[in-house]
Amino acid sequence: MELKNQMEELVLEQLDSVLAQYPDCCKCEHCRQDIAIIALNHLPPKYVSSQKGCVFAKVDAMAMDAKIEIVGQIAKAVEIVKRNPHHETE
């Protein structure tokens, strides 16, 4: 297994549920990527290099504090992208 930042998967797992709370935010692929990138830049990386490490990272992320931090950073990122999309809105 190569190095992997498990936080990417954790953010992507929560992205749709957070976006559902923002009906006025664009949900195109470009905006979704911008939101994920902004959130990931404000969260600590969780690098793993084995399947066992992947499992441990997921268990850690299931802790309420970790989930709140992930969802909170995604919500902040949504607000940023909503105010400043990098494409023309229709």
PDB file of N, CA, C and O in Angstrom, chain B, residues numbered from 101:
ATOM      1  N   MET B 101       0.856  -1.190   0.000  1.00  0.00           N
ATOM      2  CA  MET B 101       0.000   0.000   0.000  1.00  0.00           C
ATOM      3  C   MET B 101       0.893   1.241   0.000  1.00  0.00           C
ATOM      4  O   MET B 101       1.898   1.285   0.709  1.00  0.00           O
ATOM      5  N   GLU B 102       0.536   2.221  -0.774  1.00  0.00           N
ATOM      6  CA  GLU B 102       1.279   3.468  -0.799  1.00  0.00           C
ATOM      7  C   GLU B 102       0.760   4.402   0.289  1.00  0.00           C
ATOM      8  O   GLU B 102      -0.270   4.130   0.907  1.00  0.00           O
ATOM      9  N   LEU B 103       1.459   5.480   0.517  1.00  0.00           N
ATOM     10  CA  LEU B 103       1.024   6.451   1.519  1.00  0.00           C
ATOM     11  C   LEU B 103      -0.306   7.064   1.101  1.00  0.00           C
ATOM     12  O   LEU B 103      -0.535   7.360  -0.071  1.00  0.00           O
ATOM     13  N   LYS B 104      -1.167   7.245   2.082  1.00  0.00           N
ATOM     14  CA  LYS B 104      -2.476   7.810   1.796  1.00  0.00           C
ATOM     15  C   LYS B 104      -2.902   8.695   2.964  1.00  0.00           C
ATOM     16  O   LYS B 104      -2.781   8.311   4.127  1.00  0.00           O
ATOM     17  N   ASN B 105      -3.397   9.871   2.639  1.00  0.00           N
ATOM     18  CA  ASN B 105      -3.936  10.752   3.662  1.00  0.00           C
ATOM     19  C   ASN B 105      -5.393  10.339   3.886  1.00  0.00           C
ATOM     20  O   ASN B 105      -6.272  10.700   3.104  1.00  0.00           O
ATOM     21  N   GLN B 106      -5.636   9.597   4.932  1.00  0.00           N
ATOM     22  CA  GLN B 106      -6.966   9.071   5.229  1.00  0.00           C
ATOM     23  C   GLN B 106      -7.976  10.190   5.466  1.00  0.00           C
ATOM     24  O   GLN B 106      -9.180   9.980   5.319  1.00  0.00           O
ATOM     25  N   MET B 107      -7.490  11.377   5.832  1.00  0.00           N
ATOM     26  CA  MET B 107      -8.401  12.499   6.071  1.00  0.00           C
ATOM     27  C   MET B 107      -9.173  12.848   4.801  1.00  0.00           C
ATOM     28  O   MET B 107     -10.310  13.312   4.884  1.00  0.00           O
ATOM     29  N   GLU B 108      -8.577  12.632   3.628  1.00  0.00           N
ATOM     30  CA  GLU B 108      -9.288  12.895   2.370  1.00  0.00           C
ATOM     31  C   GLU B 108     -10.571  12.071   2.302  1.00  0.00           C
ATOM     32  O   GLU B 108     -11.640  12.600   2.000  1.00  0.00           O
ATOM     33  N   GLU B 109     -10.460  10.791   2.582  1.00  0.00           N
ATOM     34  CA  GLU B 109     -11.631   9.921   2.535  1.00  0.00           C
ATOM     35  C   GLU B 109     -12.659  10.333   3.579  1.00  0.00           C
ATOM     36  O   GLU B 109     -13.860  10.318   3.310  1.00  0.00           O
ATOM     37  N   LEU B 110     -12.194  10.699   4.762  1.00  0.00           N
ATOM     38  CA  LEU B 110     -13.111  11.095   5.830  1.00  0.00           C
ATOM     39  C   LEU B 110     -13.878  12.359   5.464  1.00  0.00           C
ATOM     40  O   LEU B 110     -15.071  12.468   5.747  1.00  0.00           O
ATOM     41  N   VAL B 111     -13.199  13.313   4.836  1.00  0.00           N
ATOM     42  CA  VAL B 111     -13.868  14.546   4.402  1.00  0.00           C
ATOM     43  C   VAL B 111     -14.881  14.233   3.301  1.00  0.00           C
ATOM     44  O   VAL B 111     -16.010  14.722   3.338  1.00  0.00           O
ATOM     45  N   LEU B 112     -14.482  13.426   2.329  1.00  0.00           N
ATOM     46  CA  LEU B 112     -15.388  13.103   1.223  1.00  0.00           C
ATOM     47  C   LEU B 112     -16.614  12.323   1.707  1.00  0.00           C
ATOM     48  O   LEU B 112     -17.695  12.450   1.132  1.00  0.00           O
ATOM     49  N   GLU B 113     -16.450  11.522   2.756  1.00  0.00           N
ATOM     50  CA  GLU B 113     -17.589  10.772   3.318  1.00  0.00           C
ATOM     51  C   GLU B 113     -18.628  11.710   3.933  1.00  0.00           C
ATOM     52  O   GLU B 113     -19.817  11.392   3.931  1.00  0.00           O
ATOM     53  N   GLN B 114     -18.203  12.850   4.456  1.00  0.00           N
ATOM     54  CA  GLN B 114     -19.110  13.791   5.123  1.00  0.00           C
ATOM     55  C   GLN B 114     -19.596  14.909   4.207  1.00  0.00           C
ATOM     56  O   GLN B 114     -20.544  15.620   4.543  1.00  0.00           O
ATOM     57  N   LEU B 115     -18.959  15.065   3.066  1.00  0.00           N
ATOM     58  CA  LEU B 115     -19.225  16.212   2.197  1.00  0.00           C
ATOM     59  C   LEU B 115     -20.690  16.319   1.778  1.00  0.00           C
ATOM     60  O   LEU B 115     -21.278  17.394   1.895  1.00  0.00           O
ATOM     61  N   ASP B 116     -21.284  15.249   1.299  1.00  0.00           N
ATOM     62  CA  ASP B 116     -22.670  15.317   0.817  1.00  0.00           C
ATOM     63  C   ASP B 116     -23.655  15.673   1.926  1.00  0.00           C
ATOM     64  O   ASP B 116     -24.586  16.447   1.701  1.00  0.00           O
ATOM     65  N   SER B 117     -23.461  15.121   3.110  1.00  0.00           N
ATOM     66  CA  SER B 117     -24.406  15.415   4.191  1.00  0.00           C
ATOM     67  C   SER B 117     -24.302  16.880   4.623  1.00  0.00           C
ATOM     68  O   SER B 117     -25.311  17.485   4.986  1.00  0.00           O
ATOM     69  N   VAL B 118     -23.106  17.454   4.590  1.00  0.00           N
ATOM     70  CA  VAL B 118     -22.962  18.868   4.935  1.00  0.00           C
ATOM     71  C   VAL B 118     -23.538  19.733   3.814  1.00  0.00           C
ATOM     72  O   VAL B 118     -24.265  20.690   4.079  1.00  0.00           O
ATOM     73  N   LEU B 119     -23.217  19.400   2.565  1.00  0.00           N
ATOM     74  CA  LEU B 119     -23.743  20.173   1.430  1.00  0.00           C
ATOM     75  C   LEU B 119     -25.272  20.166   1.390  1.00  0.00           C
ATOM     76  O   LEU B 119     -25.879  21.142   0.949  1.00  0.00           O
ATOM     77  N   ALA B 120     -25.889  19.106   1.833  1.00  0.00           N
ATOM     78  CA  ALA B 120     -27.349  19.024   1.833  1.00  0.00           C
ATOM     79  C   ALA B 120     -27.976  20.107   2.712  1.00  0.00           C
ATOM     80  O   ALA B 120     -29.140  20.462   2.524  1.00  0.00           O
ATOM     81  N   GLN B 121     -27.227  20.622   3.650  1.00  0.00           N
ATOM     82  CA  GLN B 121     -27.723  21.675   4.544  1.00  0.00           C
ATOM     83  C   GLN B 121     -27.598  23.072   3.933  1.00  0.00           C
ATOM     84  O   GLN B 121     -28.012  24.063   4.535  1.00  0.00           O
ATOM     85  N   TYR B 122     -27.018  23.137   2.726  1.00  0.00           N
ATOM     86  CA  TYR B 122     -26.793  24.408   2.041  1.00  0.00           C
ATOM     87  C   TYR B 122     -27.414  24.356   0.643  1.00  0.00           C
ATOM     88  O   TYR B 122     -26.695  24.198  -0.344  1.00  0.00           O
ATOM     89  N   PRO B 123     -28.745  24.486   0.547  1.00  0.00           N
ATOM     90  CA  PRO B 123     -29.392  24.366  -0.769  1.00  0.00           C
ATOM     91  C   PRO B 123     -28.987  25.461  -1.752  1.00  0.00           C
ATOM     92  O   PRO B 123     -29.126  25.282  -2.962  1.00  0.00           O
ATOM     93  N   ASP B 124     -28.488  26.593  -1.251  1.00  0.00           N
ATOM     94  CA  ASP B 124     -28.114  27.692  -2.142  1.00  0.00           C
ATOM     95  C   ASP B 124     -26.645  27.666  -2.550  1.00  0.00           C
ATOM     96  O   ASP B 124     -26.169  28.604  -3.190  1.00  0.00           O
ATOM     97  N   CYS B 125     -25.925  26.618  -2.194  1.00  0.00           N
ATOM     98  CA  CYS B 125     -24.513  26.483  -2.574  1.00  0.00           C
ATOM     99  C   CYS B 125     -24.406  25.610  -3.816  1.00  0.00           C
ATOM    100  O   CYS B 125     -25.070  24.578  -3.919  1.00  0.00           O
ATOM    101  N   CYS B 126     -23.567  26.030  -4.759  1.00  0.00           N
ATOM    102  CA  CYS B 126     -23.336  25.235  -5.963  1.00  0.00           C
ATOM    103  C   CYS B 126     -22.716  23.897  -5.578  1.00  0.00           C
ATOM    104  O   CYS B 126     -21.844  23.835  -4.711  1.00  0.00           O
ATOM    105  N   LYS B 127     -23.164  22.843  -6.217  1.00  0.00           N
ATOM    106  CA  LYS B 127     -22.677  21.497  -5.909  1.00  0.00           C
ATOM    107  C   LYS B 127     -21.986  20.857  -7.116  1.00  0.00           C
ATOM    108  O   LYS B 127     -21.888  19.634  -7.211  1.00  0.00           O
ATOM    109  N   CYS B 128     -21.510  21.699  -8.035  1.00  0.00           N
ATOM    110  CA  CYS B 128     -20.793  21.163  -9.181  1.00  0.00           C
ATOM    111  C   CYS B 128     -19.469  20.539  -8.708  1.00  0.00           C
ATOM    112  O   CYS B 128     -19.034  20.781  -7.582  1.00  0.00           O
ATOM    113  N   GLU B 129     -18.849  19.757  -9.553  1.00  0.00           N
ATOM    114  CA  GLU B 129     -17.624  19.049  -9.165  1.00  0.00           C
ATOM    115  C   GLU B 129     -16.505  20.027  -8.795  1.00  0.00           C
ATOM    116  O   GLU B 129     -15.735  19.769  -7.870  1.00  0.00           O
ATOM    117  N   HIS B 130     -16.415  21.139  -9.511  1.00  0.00           N
ATOM    118  CA  HIS B 130     -15.372  22.120  -9.216  1.00  0.00           C
ATOM    119  C   HIS B 130     -15.553  22.699  -7.806  1.00  0.00           C
ATOM    120  O   HIS B 130     -14.590  22.798  -7.046  1.00  0.00           O
ATOM    121  N   CYS B 131     -16.778  23.076  -7.465  1.00  0.00           N
ATOM    122  CA  CYS B 131     -17.050  23.635  -6.129  1.00  0.00           C
ATOM    123  C   CYS B 131     -16.861  22.575  -5.047  1.00  0.00           C
ATOM    124  O   CYS B 131     -16.336  22.872  -3.974  1.00  0.00           O
ATOM    125  N   ARG B 132     -17.288  21.332  -5.323  1.00  0.00           N
ATOM    126  CA  ARG B 132     -17.096  20.253  -4.352  1.00  0.00           C
ATOM    127  C   ARG B 132     -15.603  20.051  -4.066  1.00  0.00           C
ATOM    128  O   ARG B 132     -15.210  19.865  -2.915  1.00  0.00           O
ATOM    129  N   GLN B 133     -14.778  20.089  -5.112  1.00  0.00           N
ATOM    130  CA  GLN B 133     -13.340  19.936  -4.913  1.00  0.00           C
ATOM    131  C   GLN B 133     -12.766  21.112  -4.131  1.00  0.00           C
ATOM    132  O   GLN B 133     -11.938  20.922  -3.240  1.00  0.00           O
ATOM    133  N   ASP B 134     -13.201  22.321  -4.457  1.00  0.00           N
ATOM    134  CA  ASP B 134     -12.730  23.499  -3.721  1.00  0.00           C
ATOM    135  C   ASP B 134     -13.074  23.371  -2.236  1.00  0.00           C
ATOM    136  O   ASP B 134     -12.242  23.667  -1.377  1.00  0.00           O
ATOM    137  N   ILE B 135     -14.291  22.935  -1.934  1.00  0.00           N
ATOM    138  CA  ILE B 135     -14.718  22.779  -0.543  1.00  0.00           C
ATOM    139  C   ILE B 135     -13.852  21.740   0.169  1.00  0.00           C
ATOM    140  O   ILE B 135     -13.381  21.974   1.282  1.00  0.00           O
ATOM    141  N   ALA B 136     -13.648  20.607  -0.471  1.00  0.00           N
ATOM    142  CA  ALA B 136     -12.825  19.555   0.131  1.00  0.00           C
ATOM    143  C   ALA B 136     -11.397  20.034   0.363  1.00  0.00           C
ATOM    144  O   ALA B 136     -10.819  19.764   1.416  1.00  0.00           O
ATOM    145  N   ILE B 137     -10.825  20.735  -0.601  1.00  0.00           N
ATOM    146  CA  ILE B 137      -9.449  21.225  -0.481  1.00  0.00           C
ATOM    147  C   ILE B 137      -9.321  22.211   0.671  1.00  0.00           C
ATOM    148  O   ILE B 137      -8.394  22.117   1.475  1.00  0.00           O
ATOM    149  N   ILE B 138     -10.242  23.144   0.750  1.00  0.00           N
ATOM    150  CA  ILE B 138     -10.193  24.137   1.836  1.00  0.00           C
ATOM    151  C   ILE B 138     -10.306  23.437   3.187  1.00  0.00           C
ATOM    152  O   ILE B 138      -9.541  23.731   4.105  1.00  0.00           O
ATOM    153  N   ALA B 139     -11.249  22.522   3.311  1.00  0.00           N
ATOM    154  CA  ALA B 139     -11.422  21.793   4.579  1.00  0.00           C
ATOM    155  C   ALA B 139     -10.161  21.003   4.919  1.00  0.00           C
ATOM    156  O   ALA B 139      -9.699  21.030   6.060  1.00  0.00           O
ATOM    157  N   LEU B 140      -9.607  20.303   3.937  1.00  0.00           N
ATOM    158  CA  LEU B 140      -8.412  19.487   4.182  1.00  0.00           C
ATOM    159  C   LEU B 140      -7.214  20.343   4.594  1.00  0.00           C
ATOM    160  O   LEU B 140      -6.379  19.901   5.382  1.00  0.00           O
ATOM    161  N   ASN B 141      -7.127  21.551   4.071  1.00  0.00           N
ATOM    162  CA  ASN B 141      -6.022  22.434   4.443  1.00  0.00           C
ATOM    163  C   ASN B 141      -6.137  22.942   5.875  1.00  0.00           C
ATOM    164  O   ASN B 141      -5.181  23.499   6.415  1.00  0.00           O
ATOM    165  N   HIS B 142      -7.302  22.754   6.492  1.00  0.00           N
ATOM    166  CA  HIS B 142      -7.501  23.193   7.878  1.00  0.00           C
ATOM    167  C   HIS B 142      -7.653  22.018   8.845  1.00  0.00           C
ATOM    168  O   HIS B 142      -7.945  22.217  10.024  1.00  0.00           O
ATOM    169  N   LEU B 143      -7.459  20.822   8.359  1.00  0.00           N
ATOM    170  CA  LEU B 143      -7.542  19.625   9.200  1.00  0.00           C
ATOM    171  C   LEU B 143      -6.177  18.948   9.256  1.00  0.00           C
ATOM    172  O   LEU B 143      -5.401  19.041   8.304  1.00  0.00           O
ATOM    173  N   PRO B 144      -5.878  18.269  10.360  1.00  0.00           N
ATOM    174  CA  PRO B 144      -4.588  17.565  10.431  1.00  0.00           C
ATOM    175  C   PRO B 144      -4.603  16.350   9.509  1.00  0.00           C
ATOM    176  O   PRO B 144      -5.608  15.643   9.437  1.00  0.00           O
ATOM    177  N   PRO B 145      -3.507  16.102   8.809  1.00  0.00           N
ATOM    178  CA  PRO B 145      -3.456  14.919   7.950  1.00  0.00           C
ATOM    179  C   PRO B 145      -3.432  13.649   8.785  1.00  0.00           C
ATOM    180  O   PRO B 145      -2.961  13.652   9.922  1.00  0.00           O
ATOM    181  N   LYS B 146      -3.938  12.576   8.220  1.00  0.00           N
ATOM    182  CA  LYS B 146      -3.931  11.256   8.858  1.00  0.00           C
ATOM    183  C   LYS B 146      -3.344  10.280   7.850  1.00  0.00           C
ATOM    184  O   LYS B 146      -4.071   9.536   7.192  1.00  0.00           O
ATOM    185  N   TYR B 147      -2.023  10.291   7.739  1.00  0.00           N
ATOM    186  CA  TYR B 147      -1.370   9.422   6.762  1.00  0.00           C
ATOM    187  C   TYR B 147      -1.291   7.991   7.266  1.00  0.00           C
ATOM    188  O   TYR B 147      -0.983   7.733   8.429  1.00  0.00           O
ATOM    189  N   VAL B 148      -1.579   7.070   6.357  1.00  0.00           N
ATOM    190  CA  VAL B 148      -1.484   5.645   6.652  1.00  0.00           C
ATOM    191  C   VAL B 148      -0.724   4.981   5.505  1.00  0.00           C
ATOM    192  O   VAL B 148      -0.656   5.500   4.391  1.00  0.00           O
ATOM    193  N   SER B 149      -0.159   3.824   5.814  1.00  0.00           N
ATOM    194  CA  SER B 149       0.556   3.089   4.768  1.00  0.00           C
ATOM    195  C   SER B 149       0.170   1.627   4.752  1.00  0.00           C
ATOM    196  O   SER B 149       0.777   0.824   4.044  1.00  0.00           O
ATOM    197  N   SER B 150      -0.852   1.276   5.541  1.00  0.00           N
ATOM    198  CA  SER B 150      -1.300  -0.117   5.580  1.00  0.00           C
ATOM    199  C   SER B 150      -2.803  -0.156   5.807  1.00  0.00           C
ATOM    200  O   SER B 150      -3.411   0.836   6.211  1.00  0.00           O
ATOM    201  N   GLN B 151      -3.378  -1.289   5.548  1.00  0.00           N
ATOM    202  CA  GLN B 151      -4.807  -1.473   5.779  1.00  0.00           C
ATOM    203  C   GLN B 151      -5.121  -1.329   7.265  1.00  0.00           C
ATOM    204  O   GLN B 151      -6.160  -0.781   7.636  1.00  0.00           O
ATOM    205  N   LYS B 152      -4.223  -1.821   8.108  1.00  0.00           N
ATOM    206  CA  LYS B 152      -4.399  -1.716   9.558  1.00  0.00           C
ATOM    207  C   LYS B 152      -4.417  -0.243   9.974  1.00  0.00           C
ATOM    208  O   LYS B 152      -5.242   0.161  10.794  1.00  0.00           O
ATOM    209  N   GLY B 153      -3.515   0.554   9.414  1.00  0.00           N
ATOM    210  CA  GLY B 153      -3.483   1.981   9.703  1.00  0.00           C
ATOM    211  C   GLY B 153      -4.754   2.674   9.256  1.00  0.00           C
ATOM    212  O   GLY B 153      -5.238   3.590   9.920  1.00  0.00           O
ATOM    213  N   CYS B 154      -5.287   2.240   8.142  1.00  0.00           N
ATOM    214  CA  CYS B 154      -6.532   2.785   7.614  1.00  0.00           C
ATOM    215  C   CYS B 154      -7.677   2.536   8.593  1.00  0.00           C
ATOM    216  O   CYS B 154      -8.497   3.420   8.844  1.00  0.00           O
ATOM    217  N   VAL B 155      -7.723   1.340   9.136  1.00  0.00           N
ATOM    218  CA  VAL B 155      -8.770   0.987  10.107  1.00  0.00           C
ATOM    219  C   VAL B 155      -8.632   1.840  11.360  1.00  0.00           C
ATOM    220  O   VAL B 155      -9.627   2.353  11.873  1.00  0.00           O
ATOM    221  N   PHE B 156      -7.400   1.999  11.863  1.00  0.00           N
ATOM    222  CA  PHE B 156      -7.187   2.815  13.059  1.00  0.00           C
ATOM    223  C   PHE B 156      -7.583   4.267  12.822  1.00  0.00           C
ATOM    224  O   PHE B 156      -8.171   4.897  13.701  1.00  0.00           O
ATOM    225  N   ALA B 157      -7.272   4.803  11.652  1.00  0.00           N
ATOM    226  CA  ALA B 157      -7.632   6.183  11.338  1.00  0.00           C
ATOM    227  C   ALA B 157      -9.144   6.349  11.301  1.00  0.00           C
ATOM    228  O   ALA B 157      -9.668   7.359  11.771  1.00  0.00           O
ATOM    229  N   LYS B 158      -9.853   5.365  10.745  1.00  0.00           N
ATOM    230  CA  LYS B 158     -11.320   5.440  10.698  1.00  0.00           C
ATOM    231  C   LYS B 158     -11.915   5.365  12.099  1.00  0.00           C
ATOM    232  O   LYS B 158     -12.875   6.071  12.405  1.00  0.00           O
ATOM    233  N   VAL B 159     -11.351   4.518  12.943  1.00  0.00           N
ATOM    234  CA  VAL B 159     -11.837   4.406  14.323  1.00  0.00           C
ATOM    235  C   VAL B 159     -11.634   5.734  15.042  1.00  0.00           C
ATOM    236  O   VAL B 159     -12.533   6.204  15.739  1.00  0.00           O
ATOM    237  N   ASP B 160     -10.464   6.343  14.878  1.00  0.00           N
ATOM    238  CA  ASP B 160     -10.202   7.645  15.499  1.00  0.00           C
ATOM    239  C   ASP B 160     -11.200   8.690  15.010  1.00  0.00           C
ATOM    240  O   ASP B 160     -11.669   9.517  15.792  1.00  0.00           O
ATOM    241  N   ALA B 161     -11.522   8.656  13.735  1.00  0.00           N
ATOM    242  CA  ALA B 161     -12.422   9.651  13.147  1.00  0.00           C
ATOM    243  C   ALA B 161     -13.855   9.473  13.612  1.00  0.00           C
ATOM    244  O   ALA B 161     -14.649  10.412  13.540  1.00  0.00           O
ATOM    245  N   MET B 162     -14.199   8.287  14.085  1.00  0.00           N
ATOM    246  CA  MET B 162     -15.562   8.063  14.567  1.00  0.00           C
ATOM    247  C   MET B 162     -15.793   8.710  15.930  1.00  0.00           C
ATOM    248  O   MET B 162     -16.936   8.835  16.368  1.00  0.00           O
ATOM    249  N   ALA B 163     -14.725   9.118  16.599  1.00  0.00           N
ATOM    250  CA  ALA B 163     -14.875   9.833  17.866  1.00  0.00           C
ATOM    251  C   ALA B 163     -15.640  11.123  17.583  1.00  0.00           C
ATOM    252  O   ALA B 163     -15.414  11.772  16.561  1.00  0.00           O
ATOM    253  N   MET B 164     -16.533  11.490  18.476  1.00  0.00           N
ATOM    254  CA  MET B 164     -17.406  12.649  18.271  1.00  0.00           C
ATOM    255  C   MET B 164     -16.605  13.929  18.033  1.00  0.00           C
ATOM    256  O   MET B 164     -16.965  14.719  17.159  1.00  0.00           O
ATOM    257  N   ASP B 165     -15.540  14.148  18.782  1.00  0.00           N
ATOM    258  CA  ASP B 165     -14.736  15.367  18.604  1.00  0.00           C
ATOM    259  C   ASP B 165     -14.154  15.450  17.196  1.00  0.00           C
ATOM    260  O   ASP B 165     -14.165  16.512  16.575  1.00  0.00           O
ATOM    261  N   ALA B 166     -13.647  14.329  16.699  1.00  0.00           N
ATOM    262  CA  ALA B 166     -13.058  14.319  15.359  1.00  0.00           C
ATOM    263  C   ALA B 166     -14.121  14.585  14.304  1.00  0.00           C
ATOM    264  O   ALA B 166     -13.884  15.342  13.363  1.00  0.00           O
ATOM    265  N   LYS B 167     -15.273  13.980  14.448  1.00  0.00           N
ATOM    266  CA  LYS B 167     -16.345  14.166  13.464  1.00  0.00           C
ATOM    267  C   LYS B 167     -16.838  15.610  13.478  1.00  0.00           C
ATOM    268  O   LYS B 167     -17.108  16.189  12.426  1.00  0.00           O
ATOM    269  N   ILE B 168     -16.952  16.182  14.659  1.00  0.00           N
ATOM    270  CA  ILE B 168     -17.384  17.577  14.771  1.00  0.00           C
ATOM    271  C   ILE B 168     -16.379  18.495  14.084  1.00  0.00           C
ATOM    272  O   ILE B 168     -16.771  19.432  13.389  1.00  0.00           O
ATOM    273  N   GLU B 169     -15.090  18.233  14.272  1.00  0.00           N
ATOM    274  CA  GLU B 169     -14.052  19.047  13.641  1.00  0.00           C
ATOM    275  C   GLU B 169     -14.116  18.938  12.117  1.00  0.00           C
ATOM    276  O   GLU B 169     -14.002  19.943  11.416  1.00  0.00           O
ATOM    277  N   ILE B 170     -14.298  17.725  11.611  1.00  0.00           N
ATOM    278  CA  ILE B 170     -14.374  17.514  10.165  1.00  0.00           C
ATOM    279  C   ILE B 170     -15.589  18.237   9.585  1.00  0.00           C
ATOM    280  O   ILE B 170     -15.467  18.976   8.607  1.00  0.00           O
ATOM    281  N   VAL B 171     -16.747  18.024  10.182  1.00  0.00           N
ATOM    282  CA  VAL B 171     -17.979  18.655   9.695  1.00  0.00           C
ATOM    283  C   VAL B 171     -17.876  20.174   9.811  1.00  0.00           C
ATOM    284  O   VAL B 171     -18.321  20.894   8.917  1.00  0.00           O
ATOM    285  N   GLY B 172     -17.296  20.663  10.901  1.00  0.00           N
ATOM    286  CA  GLY B 172     -17.134  22.105  11.092  1.00  0.00           C
ATOM    287  C   GLY B 172     -16.252  22.739  10.022  1.00  0.00           C
ATOM    288  O   GLY B 172     -16.559  23.818   9.516  1.00  0.00           O
ATOM    289  N   GLN B 173     -15.159  22.069   9.682  1.00  0.00           N
ATOM    290  CA  GLN B 173     -14.267  22.604   8.654  1.00  0.00           C
ATOM    291  C   GLN B 173     -14.911  22.548   7.273  1.00  0.00           C
ATOM    292  O   GLN B 173     -14.694  23.438   6.451  1.00  0.00           O
ATOM    293  N   ILE B 174     -15.699  21.509   7.013  1.00  0.00           N
ATOM    294  CA  ILE B 174     -16.418  21.445   5.734  1.00  0.00           C
ATOM    295  C   ILE B 174     -17.427  22.585   5.662  1.00  0.00           C
ATOM    296  O   ILE B 174     -17.550  23.238   4.626  1.00  0.00           O
ATOM    297  N   ALA B 175     -18.150  22.830   6.751  1.00  0.00           N
ATOM    298  CA  ALA B 175     -19.151  23.909   6.774  1.00  0.00           C
ATOM    299  C   ALA B 175     -18.491  25.267   6.532  1.00  0.00           C
ATOM    300  O   ALA B 175     -19.024  26.091   5.789  1.00  0.00           O
ATOM    301  N   LYS B 176     -17.344  25.500   7.151  1.00  0.00           N
ATOM    302  CA  LYS B 176     -16.622  26.758   6.916  1.00  0.00           C
ATOM    303  C   LYS B 176     -16.205  26.870   5.450  1.00  0.00           C
ATOM    304  O   LYS B 176     -16.307  27.939   4.848  1.00  0.00           O
ATOM    305  N   ALA B 177     -15.740  25.770   4.889  1.00  0.00           N
ATOM    306  CA  ALA B 177     -15.316  25.759   3.487  1.00  0.00           C
ATOM    307  C   ALA B 177     -16.498  26.022   2.559  1.00  0.00           C
ATOM    308  O   ALA B 177     -16.353  26.726   1.560  1.00  0.00           O
ATOM    309  N   VAL B 178     -17.663  25.465   2.878  1.00  0.00           N
ATOM    310  CA  VAL B 178     -18.863  25.706   2.075  1.00  0.00           C
ATOM    311  C   VAL B 178     -19.177  27.204   2.047  1.00  0.00           C
ATOM    312  O   VAL B 178     -19.477  27.760   0.991  1.00  0.00           O
ATOM    313  N   GLU B 179     -19.107  27.842   3.192  1.00  0.00           N
ATOM    314  CA  GLU B 179     -19.393  29.277   3.263  1.00  0.00           C
ATOM    315  C   GLU B 179     -18.413  30.080   2.408  1.00  0.00           C
ATOM    316  O   GLU B 179     -18.809  31.031   1.735  1.00  0.00           O
ATOM    317  N   ILE B 180     -17.146  29.700   2.434  1.00  0.00           N
ATOM    318  CA  ILE B 180     -16.136  30.393   1.630  1.00  0.00           C
ATOM    319  C   ILE B 180     -16.418  30.233   0.141  1.00  0.00           C
ATOM    320  O   ILE B 180     -16.400  31.210  -0.607  1.00  0.00           O
ATOM    321  N   VAL B 181     -16.679  29.005  -0.286  1.00  0.00           N
ATOM    322  CA  VAL B 181     -16.930  28.736  -1.709  1.00  0.00           C
ATOM    323  C   VAL B 181     -18.250  29.358  -2.146  1.00  0.00           C
ATOM    324  O   VAL B 181     -18.362  29.855  -3.267  1.00  0.00           O
ATOM    325  N   LYS B 182     -19.238  29.334  -1.277  1.00  0.00           N
ATOM    326  CA  LYS B 182     -20.532  29.929  -1.603  1.00  0.00           C
ATOM    327  C   LYS B 182     -20.390  31.426  -1.875  1.00  0.00           C
ATOM    328  O   LYS B 182     -21.033  31.955  -2.781  1.00  0.00           O
ATOM    329  N   ARG B 183     -19.557  32.105  -1.101  1.00  0.00           N
ATOM    330  CA  ARG B 183     -19.330  33.544  -1.293  1.00  0.00           C
ATOM    331  C   ARG B 183     -18.419  33.841  -2.473  1.00  0.00           C
ATOM    332  O   ARG B 183     -18.528  34.899  -3.093  1.00  0.00           O
ATOM    333  N   ASN B 184     -17.514  32.907  -2.790  1.00  0.00           N
ATOM    334  CA  ASN B 184     -16.501  33.148  -3.819  1.00  0.00           C
ATOM    335  C   ASN B 184     -16.328  31.963  -4.747  1.00  0.00           C
ATOM    336  O   ASN B 184     -15.250  31.371  -4.777  1.00  0.00           O
ATOM    337  N   PRO B 185     -17.354  31.592  -5.508  1.00  0.00           N
ATOM    338  CA  PRO B 185     -17.166  30.462  -6.427  1.00  0.00           C
ATOM    339  C   PRO B 185     -16.148  30.830  -7.504  1.00  0.00           C
ATOM    340  O   PRO B 185     -16.038  31.993  -7.892  1.00  0.00           O
ATOM    341  N   HIS B 186     -15.412  29.840  -7.979  1.00  0.00           N
ATOM    342  CA  HIS B 186     -14.400  30.092  -9.010  1.00  0.00           C
ATOM    343  C   HIS B 186     -14.943  29.855 -10.406  1.00  0.00           C
ATOM    344  O   HIS B 186     -14.190  29.523 -11.321  1.00  0.00           O
ATOM    345  N   HIS B 187     -16.230  30.023 -10.572  1.00  0.00           N
ATOM    346  CA  HIS B 187     -16.851  29.906 -11.887  1.00  0.00           C
ATOM    347  C   HIS B 187     -18.073  30.816 -11.904  1.00  0.00           C
ATOM    348  O   HIS B 187     -18.524  31.282 -10.858  1.00  0.00           O
ATOM    349  N   GLU B 188     -18.599  31.061 -13.080  1.00  0.00           N
ATOM    350  CA  GLU B 188     -19.776  31.900 -13.210  1.00  0.00           C
ATOM    351  C   GLU B 188     -20.997  31.163 -12.705  1.00  0.00           C
ATOM    352  O   GLU B 188     -21.222  30.010 -13.073  1.00  0.00           O
ATOM    353  N   THR B 189     -21.792  31.814 -11.864  1.00  0.00           N
ATOM    354  CA  THR B 189     -23.051  31.222 -11.423  1.00  0.00           C
ATOM    355  C   THR B 189     -24.131  31.622 -12.406  1.00  0.00           C
ATOM    356  O   THR B 189     -24.074  32.684 -13.026  1.00  0.00           O
ATOM    357  N   GLU B 190     -25.098  30.764 -12.532  1.00  0.00           N
ATOM    358  CA  GLU B 190     -26.159  31.018 -13.513  1.00  0.00           C
ATOM    359  C   GLU B 190     -27.414  31.505 -12.835  1.00  0.00           C
ATOM    360  O   GLU B 190     -28.413  31.771 -13.503  1.00  0.00           O
TER     361      GLU B 190
END
